[in-house]
Amino acid sequence: MAQPRYISLLLDHVVGAAHVWEGAQPLAKRGFCQPDTGFLGVLDAVSDTPTGFWMVFAFDILKDKKGDVVKPALRQIKFRAASPEAAQDAVDAITDALYPDRRTKKILFIVNPFGGTKYAKVCYNHIIFPMMRMAGLHEHHEMIGKLRRKYKCAITVSGDGVFHELVNGLLLRPDWETARQLPIGIVGSGSANALSRNLDINFRELAVLAALKARSRPMDVFSYTQNGVRMFSHLLVMFAFLGDLDIESDRYRFMGSTRFTIAAIVRLIKFRSYKTRLYMLTADKASRFRLDNTNTGAGGYGPPSLYTSPSACNYTSWPLQVDSYVQFFVATNLPWISSEFIAAPMARMDDGAISVLWAEELSRMQTLGVVLDQESGAHMTFEAIRHARVVAYVLEPDTYVYNRKAAGPPRLETKTSDPSVAEPAQIPAGSGRAVTPPANRKRAGIMDVSGEEVMYGPMVVEVHPRMINIVVPPWLDIGRWERGFRERFGAKVQPERF
């Protein structure tokens, strides 16, 4: 008598179970998701009705020495039941254990077929739909629809831009307090795919697995106000070299992630410095500057602002101020600002602050060093790059000059006066001290919010802690990038430098 064979699987790694035809064979090449066909072979193997044969689908999820998840292989374990009815009982038992709410909750997929490399629709057809078949949930998802309680999560199949729009769609609704509780996630199908990198779901099949499990954790967002209009986002604000690089690279979008390298070369040849005023409210001093009355944006929708106001903002007494030329500026809510560039290794998605990095005396060669070594975070050790963790900031950009030479130490002020005796300065939000966008539009730069170009002009930004629920995979370790950075650079890592 043959001995029983035992197979150990982690429940978090199991996609699901499905009926298959008797002659169904496992996918070739160890079950890896193929670039051209994805998991289309599964559709030929799966049966809509019980056949007496069924298969369990699960991923082998392993990490390399750096802690990154390597490309997963799909395990396909085929069983033969005593009867089609017994196969039905087995498949139902596994599916109910994995997805107990499958009969009442659906997954909403929002597909952007035109974003990035225009891969989103192919991703849906070749990866998402076959995996829904593996999970037995092919009748329990929708591509788009009205936001109702029937969804257990909403997933964008896109780059960071569409996810940015989804965040705004949730927080600018009349029922935003209810809408923001819906877990949201992403299957990265753009060029930069920064959010996917931060969530450790670099492979689309892993992003779909995370969506199926629908585990979530709180994440900060930030509001940004220009000309009295308040919007929200999840990732970053970029300006100067990085803003130019991201938006100008759109003309090379067909090249995928290589487009950033090409755009960087072009911008380094004609290197710019931007006249800038920057006001920052650091986390350690925030309580002293909290407004008496909280505010919401036009229409009264969205989370209240505690330190800034759509109508007035007394930021000229904030403790940290810069009035100088800058070559480099990024304010990021997450460590990775693209799939290849870790800008702020110490950033956390739920700590109530945003990491602001800027440079006033960054040379062309140092900037080239940042471009060539994006994955290490080594730029955080450069003397020219300063950084701070803030809960709010105001950015007032002006015109740029080419190839500016260093002009002595940076002009930075640290305010320590008590706000109760500070000279009042009621400033319309988004206009600063009566500052307007540069009159010389030929010398105006680019401002970038999470991959989307916005008006080049003053911007008021505030962090709203733990405001959305983000779908995360079970293996996510949000602190590992900071640990790896500190282990590598040790004593070279300095505290916040103003």
Beta strands, then each sheet from edge to edge (+ up, - down):
strand 1: 14-19
strand 2: 53-60
strand 3: 73-80
strand 4: 106-111
strand 5: 141-142
strand 6: 151-158
strand 7: 184-188
strand 8: 216-226
strand 9: 229-233
strand 10: 236-240
strand 11: 272-282
strand 12: 320-326
strand 13: 328-332
strand 14: 354-359
strand 15: 385-402
strand 16: 412-414
strand 17: 447-449
strand 18: 452-454
strand 19: 459-471
sheet 1: 1+ 2- 3+
sheet 2: 5+ 4+ 6+ 7+
sheet 3: 9+ 8- 19+ 15- 11+ 12- 16+
sheet 4: 9+ 8- 19+ 15- 14+ 13- 10+ 17- 18+
end
